[in-house]
Amino acid sequence: MTLKDLSPQTVWHYFGEICQVPRPSKHEGQIIEYLINFGKRHGLETKCDETGNVLISKKATQGFENRKTTVLQSHIDMVCEKNSSSTHNFMKDPIVPFVQDEWVKAEGTTLGADDGIGMAVQLAILAASDLQHGAIECLFTVDEETGLSGAFGLKEGFFTGKILINLDSEEEGEIFIGCAGGMDCSGRFDYEYSEVPEGWFAFRVAVSGLQGGHSGDDIHRGLGNANKLLTRFLHTITRETGFRLAAIDGGNLRNAIAREAWAEGVVPFEKKEDVRVLLNICASEFENEYKGVEAGLRLTLETVDTPSCVFKESLQSRLLHALYAMPHGVIAMSRDIPGLTETSTNLASVKMKDDGIWLATSQRSSVESEKRDIANMVESVFRLAGAECFHSDGYPGWAPNTDSAILKTAVDTYQKLFGTKPEVKAIHAGLECGLFLEKYPGLDMISVGPTLRGVHSPDERLLISSVPKFWEHLLEMLAQIPENKG
């Protein structure tokens, strides 16, 4: 079975086309060109702003001319994560989707259904000639995954609709009316090197096989963070064997939980077997702690060539203590909405760059003061370790509006179609809606989508059966958009 065998066919057709177009965050030129050409080919009013956001407008169908204009919105970039064995080049290679049982997946990479499936639904609606709807403005924003620069750069007046349906949620049957705000905090350590002691044993240790996942949607699941697990082992062997660190790398993206991490270093040759014993002990501890959660977790060691140098002991101490002390995971649960993560932080990556060793973290909260508080906690760890610290500007949350008119329409139409009420929720992940509300204060918004799992990791998958329901519900909502009152 392939995408061509799935329904609704027009949606899967456009999803397949989108998979052929490379679209890493901050490198969306090819998909922008694709969208502009799509608009022109279908004779639709199309424009692109200086940030790269695209708006394609479609007139109301006959008999629906007096309905309110609705904005359908998705983001066009995708998270680019792949398995270590993959040779995929996200800048030029197409994503290769395939059907497995109930799911659509990709070969060794993220699928890009976040938010490629939202885009595909928009294009299917724009191309259709047999639907009922008022005027529609399809907004495609850039760089949602790494900086929200599309939403930040959106100018007042770019679109005219007063109702906005965001298509970036990941659970069919749930309607989202609020989201967390977020910010990033990074630390930089200057390099300081020493000579490698003569005759020491050199090796690489690696943590792999973790699920990873979205640092908002999945943070409450208690998944393993490769950076934290690696640090535990390095801290242990430093204390027990005099280990000297030569290189370290872990994680990739600020909004993904680290799946893999590795380090290289040396120990006195007579401590070689001690390292292997400690590795077995740590591996057993990790397996016990994460049983039922991380079945693929592996802690491995291999011999490598002797490095040319190692970090000075003072740098190694400051770096490893910063990594060990760095908070990660859920900080607080909501007191108002049962089961909602309120505040969290993610130790996203450790990277050796030309100008130093960089640690990247991201913080989220639906309470602005708590977002700042956890970011200050992270900064304090960096400062105590002697690292430079840098904060991003951050982005606002989206406060729930339970009196929303489009929410009522969404709930009523879902119940009419499927005989059950959808769940109305807030989400811990960041959506662009908070920024839209700053630019367009009168917007009435909800967020919906099909069911996705493993987002921001190569295990990303899209539940096939959820797409027709997502499609039907969206079309019914558009058919029931209220009339303009004057």
C-alpha positions in Angstrom: 0.0 0.0 0.0 1.2 3.5 -0.9 -0.1 7.1 -0.3 -2.0 6.8 -3.5 -4.2 4.1 -1.9 -5.2 6.3 1.0 -8.2 8.5 1.5 -9.0 11.4 1.1 -6.8 11.0 -2.0 -6.4 14.8 -2.7 -5.0 15.3 0.8 -2.5 12.5 0.5 -1.6 13.6 -3.1 -0.5 17.0 -1.8 1.2 15.5 1.2 3.3 13.3 -1.1 4.2 16.4 -3.2 5.2 18.3 -0.1 7.5 15.4 0.9 9.4 15.9 -2.4 10.3 19.5 -1.5 13.2 20.1 1.0 12.1 22.5 3.7 14.4 22.7 6.7 13.7 25.6 9.1 15.3 28.8 7.8 15.8 27.1 4.4 12.2 27.2 3.1 12.9 28.8 -0.3 11.9 25.7 -2.3 8.6 25.2 -0.6 7.8 28.9 -0.8 8.4 28.7 -4.5 6.2 25.6 -4.7 3.3 27.4 -2.9 3.5 30.5 -5.0 3.5 28.4 -8.2 0.5 26.4 -6.8 -1.5 29.6 -6.2 -0.7 30.9 -9.7 -1.5 27.6 -11.3 -5.0 27.6 -9.7 -5.7 31.3 -10.5 -5.7 32.2 -6.8 -4.6 35.5 -5.3 -1.2 34.8 -3.8 1.3 37.0 -2.0 4.5 36.6 0.0 5.8 39.0 2.7 9.4 39.9 3.4 9.7 37.2 6.0 8.7 34.5 3.6 5.1 33.9 4.8 2.7 33.0 2.0 -1.0 33.8 1.8 -3.2 32.2 -0.8 -6.8 33.4 -0.9 -9.9 31.7 -2.3 -13.3 33.3 -2.8 -16.5 32.0 -1.2 -18.4 29.3 -3.0 -21.9 30.2 -4.4 -24.4 30.9 -1.6 -21.7 31.4 1.0 -20.6 34.9 0.0 -21.8 36.4 3.2 -20.0 34.1 5.6 -17.1 35.4 7.7 -13.6 35.0 6.2 -11.7 32.1 7.8 -7.9 31.9 8.0 -6.5 28.4 7.8 -2.9 28.3 9.0 0.0 25.9 9.0 3.8 26.3 9.1 5.9 25.2 6.2 9.2 24.2 7.8 10.0 20.8 9.4 12.2 19.4 12.1 15.1 17.6 10.4 16.1 14.6 12.6 17.5 11.4 11.3 19.0 8.1 12.6 22.8 8.1 13.0 22.9 5.4 10.2 21.0 7.6 7.7 22.8 9.4 4.9 19.8 11.6 4.2 20.6 15.3 3.2 17.6 17.4 4.3 18.8 20.3 2.1 18.3 18.4 -1.1 16.8 14.9 -0.6 13.1 14.2 -0.6 11.4 12.6 2.4 10.5 9.0 1.6 7.1 8.2 3.2 5.8 4.6 3.5 2.8 2.9 4.9 3.2 0.4 7.7 0.1 -1.0 9.3 -2.0 1.9 10.5 0.7 4.5 10.1 2.6 6.6 7.6 6.3 6.9 8.4 9.5 8.0 6.8 12.7 6.0 6.1 15.1 6.9 8.8 14.1 10.5 9.2 11.4 12.7 10.5 8.3 12.5 8.4 7.5 16.2 8.3 3.8 15.6 8.9 4.4 18.3 11.5 3.1 20.4 9.7 3.1 19.0 6.2 -0.3 17.4 6.7 -1.8 20.7 7.7 -0.3 22.2 4.5 -1.7 19.3 2.4 -5.2 19.9 3.8 -5.0 23.6 2.9 -3.9 22.8 -0.6 -6.7 20.2 -1.1 -9.2 22.8 0.0 -7.8 25.5 -2.3 -7.7 23.1 -5.3 -11.3 21.8 -4.8 -14.3 22.9 -6.8 -17.0 21.0 -5.0 -16.8 22.3 -1.4 -19.0 24.7 0.5 -17.3 27.6 2.3 -17.0 31.3 2.8 -13.9 33.2 1.8 -10.7 31.5 2.9 -7.2 32.8 3.4 -4.6 30.1 3.7 -1.6 31.3 5.7 1.7 29.4 5.5 4.3 30.6 7.9 8.1 30.0 7.9 10.5 28.9 10.6 8.0 27.8 13.3 10.3 25.1 14.6 13.5 27.1 15.4 12.5 30.6 16.0 8.9 31.4 15.1 10.3 34.1 12.9 7.4 33.9 10.4 4.9 34.6 13.2 7.2 37.3 14.7 7.6 38.9 11.2 3.9 38.9 10.3 2.6 42.4 9.7 -0.8 43.7 10.6 -3.2 43.6 7.6 -1.4 40.7 5.8 -4.7 38.7 6.2 -8.2 40.0 6.9 -10.0 37.1 8.5 -11.2 37.3 12.1 -11.4 33.5 12.6 -8.2 31.5 12.5 -8.0 27.7 12.5 -4.5 26.5 13.3 -3.8 23.1 11.7 -0.7 22.2 13.8 -2.2 20.0 16.6 -1.4 16.3 16.9 -4.4 14.5 18.3 -7.6 13.9 16.3 -10.7 14.4 18.5 -9.1 17.1 20.6 -9.6 20.8 20.1 -6.9 23.1 21.5 -7.7 26.6 22.8 -4.4 27.5 24.5 -0.7 26.8 24.5 2.5 27.5 26.4 4.9 30.3 25.8 8.6 29.6 25.5 12.1 30.9 25.4 15.6 29.5 24.9 18.7 29.8 27.2 22.2 28.8 25.9 25.5 28.7 27.7 29.0 28.9 26.1 32.3 27.6 27.6 35.7 28.7 26.3 38.0 25.9 25.2 41.0 25.1 27.6 43.2 22.2 26.7 45.9 20.0 28.2 48.3 17.4 26.9 47.1 13.8 26.9 48.9 11.7 29.5 51.2 9.2 27.9 50.0 5.6 27.6 46.4 6.2 28.6 43.5 4.2 27.2 41.3 6.1 24.7 37.6 5.2 24.1 34.3 6.6 23.0 31.1 6.0 25.1 27.7 6.5 23.5 24.1 6.7 24.6 21.7 5.7 21.8 18.4 4.0 21.1 16.2 6.5 22.9 12.8 7.6 21.6 13.4 11.3 21.7 10.3 13.3 20.9 8.8 16.8 21.2 10.1 18.8 24.1 6.6 20.1 24.8 4.2 17.4 23.8 6.3 14.5 25.2 8.1 16.1 28.1 5.7 14.6 30.7 6.2 11.0 29.5 9.5 10.6 31.5 11.5 9.7 28.4 15.3 9.4 28.6 17.5 12.4 27.7 20.8 11.2 26.2 22.7 14.2 27.4 21.7 13.6 31.0 22.4 9.9 30.9 25.8 10.4 29.3 26.7 13.0 31.9 25.8 10.6 34.7 28.3 8.0 33.3 31.0 10.6 32.7 30.6 12.0 36.2 31.0 8.5 37.6 34.1 7.5 35.7 35.7 10.9 36.4 35.3 10.4 40.1 36.3 6.7 40.0 39.1 6.5 37.4 40.4 10.0 36.8 38.8 10.1 33.3 39.9 13.1 31.1 37.4 14.4 28.5 38.5 15.1 24.9 35.2 15.6 23.0 31.5 15.6 23.6 28.3 15.8 21.5 24.7 15.2 22.2 21.2 16.1 20.9 20.4 18.5 18.0 17.4 20.7 18.2 16.1 22.9 21.1 12.6 21.6 20.7 13.5 17.9 20.6 14.5 15.6 23.6 18.0 14.3 22.9 18.0 10.8 21.6 21.8 10.2 21.2 25.0 11.5 22.8 28.6 10.5 22.8 31.9 11.5 24.4 35.6 10.6 23.9 38.3 10.6 26.5 41.1 8.7 28.2 41.8 6.9 31.5 45.0 5.4 32.9 45.5 2.1 31.3 45.3 0.2 34.5 41.7 1.7 34.9 40.5 0.3 31.6 38.6 -2.6 33.1 37.2 -0.4 35.8 35.6 1.7 33.1 33.9 -1.4 31.6 32.7 -2.5 35.0 31.2 0.9 35.7 29.6 1.0 32.2 27.9 -2.3 32.9 26.7 -1.0 36.3 25.3 2.2 34.7 23.7 0.4 31.8 21.9 -1.9 34.3 20.8 1.1 36.3 19.5 2.9 33.3 17.7 -0.2 32.0 16.0 -0.6 35.4 15.0 3.1 35.7 13.6 3.2 32.2 12.0 -0.2 31.9 8.7 0.0 30.0 9.7 3.4 28.7 12.9 3.1 26.7 13.2 -0.4 25.5 15.9 0.5 23.0 18.3 2.3 25.4 21.9 1.4 24.9 25.1 2.5 26.6 28.1 1.3 24.6 31.9 1.7 24.6 34.5 1.3 21.9 38.2 1.9 21.6 39.4 4.9 19.6 42.7 6.5 18.6 44.3 8.6 21.2 43.1 12.2 21.0 45.6 15.1 20.3 44.5 16.8 23.6 42.0 16.8 26.4 40.1 19.5 28.2 41.8 21.1 31.2 40.5 19.6 34.4 39.0 22.9 35.5 36.9 23.1 32.3 35.9 19.5 32.4 34.8 19.9 36.0 32.7 23.1 35.3 31.2 21.6 32.1 30.2 18.2 33.6 28.8 19.8 36.8 26.8 22.2 34.7 25.4 19.3 32.7 24.7 17.3 35.8 23.0 20.2 37.7 21.0 21.4 34.7 17.3 20.8 35.3 15.4 18.8 32.7 11.8 17.7 32.4 8.5 18.8 34.1 8.9 21.5 36.7 5.2 22.1 37.5 1.8 20.8 36.6 -1.2 23.1 36.0 -3.3 23.8 39.1 -6.2 24.8 36.8 -6.3 22.2 34.1 -5.8 18.6 35.3 -3.1 16.7 33.5 -1.6 19.7 31.7 2.1 20.3 32.1 2.5 24.0 33.1 6.2 24.5 33.2 9.2 22.5 31.8 12.7 22.7 30.6 14.7 20.7 28.0 18.5 20.1 28.0 18.5 20.0 24.2 22.1 19.8 23.0 25.8 19.9 23.7 27.9 21.0 20.7 31.6 21.7 20.2 31.7 24.7 17.8 34.5 26.9 16.6 33.9 29.5 19.3 33.4 27.2 22.2 31.3 24.4 23.8 27.6 25.3 23.6 24.8 24.0 25.7 21.3 24.7 24.4 18.2 24.5 26.5 14.5 25.5 26.0 11.9 26.5 28.6 8.1 26.4 28.3 5.3 27.6 30.6 1.6 28.7 30.3 2.4 31.1 33.1 4.7 33.9 32.0 6.3 34.5 35.4 7.1 30.8 35.7 8.7 30.7 32.3 11.0 33.5 33.3 11.7 31.8 36.6 12.8 28.5 35.1 14.9 30.4 32.5 16.6 32.2 35.4 17.3 28.9 37.1 19.0 27.6 34.0 21.0 30.8 33.7 22.1 30.4 37.4 23.6 27.0 36.6 25.5 28.4 33.7 26.7 31.4 35.7 27.9 29.2 38.6 29.8 27.0 36.1 31.5 30.1 34.6 29.8 30.0 31.3 28.5 32.9 29.3 24.7 32.9 29.1 22.3 34.0 26.3 18.5 34.2 26.4 16.2 34.4 23.3 13.4 36.9 23.3 10.9 34.1 23.7 7.3 34.0 22.6 4.0 34.4 24.4 1.5 31.8 25.4 -2.1 31.7 24.2 -4.6 32.1 27.0 -7.7 29.8 26.6 -11.0 31.4 25.6 -13.8 29.0 26.6 -16.4 31.5 25.2 -15.0 31.3 21.6 -17.6 31.2 18.9 -15.4 29.0 16.6 -14.9 26.7 19.5 -18.6 26.2 19.8 -18.9 25.5 16.0 -16.0 23.0 16.2 -17.6 21.1 19.1 -21.1 21.1 17.6 -19.9 19.9 14.2 -17.7 17.2 15.6 -20.5 15.8 17.7 -22.9 16.0 14.7 -20.4 14.1 12.5 -19.1 11.4 14.9 -21.7 11.2 17.7 -19.2 12.1 20.5 -17.9 15.3 22.0 -14.3 16.2 21.3 -12.0 17.0 24.2 -11.2 20.7 24.6 -7.7 21.2 25.9 -4.7 23.5 26.2 -1.3 22.2 25.0 2.2 22.4 26.5 3.8 22.7 23.1 4.2 26.2 21.6 1.9 27.3 18.8 2.1 30.5 16.8 -1.4 31.5 18.0 -0.1 33.7 20.9 1.9 35.8 18.4 -1.0 36.0 16.0 -3.1 37.3 18.9 -0.6 40.1 19.6 -0.8 41.3 16.0 -4.5 40.6 15.6 -6.1 41.1 19.0 -9.7 40.3 17.8 -8.9 36.8 16.4 -11.1 33.9 17.4 -8.9 30.8 17.3 -8.7 27.1 17.7 -6.1 24.5 16.8 -6.9 21.0 15.4 -5.1 18.3 13.6 -4.8 14.5 12.9 -3.0 12.1 15.3 0.8 12.2 15.2 3.3 10.3 17.3 7.0 10.6 17.8 7.1 14.1 16.5 10.6 15.7 16.2 12.2 12.3 16.0 12.8 9.7 13.2 9.9 7.7 14.8 7.4 10.4 13.7 4.3 8.8 12.3 0.9 9.8 11.2 -2.2 7.7 12.0 -3.9 7.1 8.7 -7.4 6.7 10.1 -7.3 10.1 11.8 -6.8 12.0 8.5 -10.3 11.4 7.0 -11.9 12.5 10.3 -9.7 15.6 10.5 -10.7 16.4 6.9 -14.4 15.9 7.3 -14.5 17.9 10.5 -12.6 20.8 9.0 -14.9 20.9 5.9 -18.0 20.8 8.1 -16.7 23.7 10.2 -16.1 25.7 7.1 -19.6 25.0 5.9 -21.0 26.2 9.3 -19.0 29.4 9.6 -21.5 32.1 10.7 -22.6 35.0 8.4 -21.2 38.5 8.7 -23.6 40.6 10.8 -23.1 43.8 8.9 
